[in-house]
Amino acid sequence: MKRLTFLFMLLAQPALGFEYLLSYERECSYKGPSFECKKSAERATIRQRPDGKWVGINQPGREIELSVMKQDDYVLVLNNPVYFSGSSVVHIMKKTGRFYWSEFAYSEILKADEGHVRVGRFSLKTK
């Protein structure tokens, strides 16, 4: 009976999700009058938790819950919540293995806006 209960508990667990391991190739920034791009070796992870929710991880142990804007066989578009007046959106292009992450913000105090775009490749890891 204990074995049957244990087996049922294992089967009742939700299927584990996916991890997209993002490897940046370039980062571009706009601040004031200048726009510049540079090579980058940064990394980030986007993970689907067993409960189906998506989280972003830039720093080890620090998860930020993301909301799905669009998901189909070709793209996964996630909204990254921000505390400033602006937006942060990650586009995963499933068929090409590429990602695009854009962030744009405006500061009333500084009377200035700025933008950042990160592009690169991802690898998919199933758990």
Long-range contacts (C-beta under 8 A, 24 or more apart in sequence): 13-50, 14-50, 14-51, 14-52, 15-50, 16-50, 16-126, 16-127, 17-47, 17-48, 17-49, 17-50, 17-52, 17-126, 17-127, 18-47, 18-48, 18-124, 18-125, 18-126, 18-127, 19-45, 19-46, 19-47, 19-48, 19-124, 19-125, 19-126, 19-127, 20-45, 20-46, 20-47, 20-76, 20-92, 20-99, 20-122, 20-123, 20-124, 20-125, 21-45, 21-122, 21-123, 21-124, 21-125, 22-46, 22-99, 22-101, 22-120, 22-121, 22-122, 23-120, 23-121, 23-122, 23-123, 24-118, 24-119, 24-120, 25-119, 25-120, 25-121, 26-118, 26-119, 26-120, 27-116, 27-117, 27-118, 28-116, 28-117, 28-118, 28-119, 29-114, 29-115, 29-116, 29-117, 30-113, 30-114, 30-115, 30-116, 31-112, 31-114, 32-112, 32-114, 40-118, 40-120, 42-118, 46-78, 46-90, 46-92, 54-78, 56-80, 56-90, 66-90, 86-113, 92-122, 97-121, 97-122, 97-123, 98-122
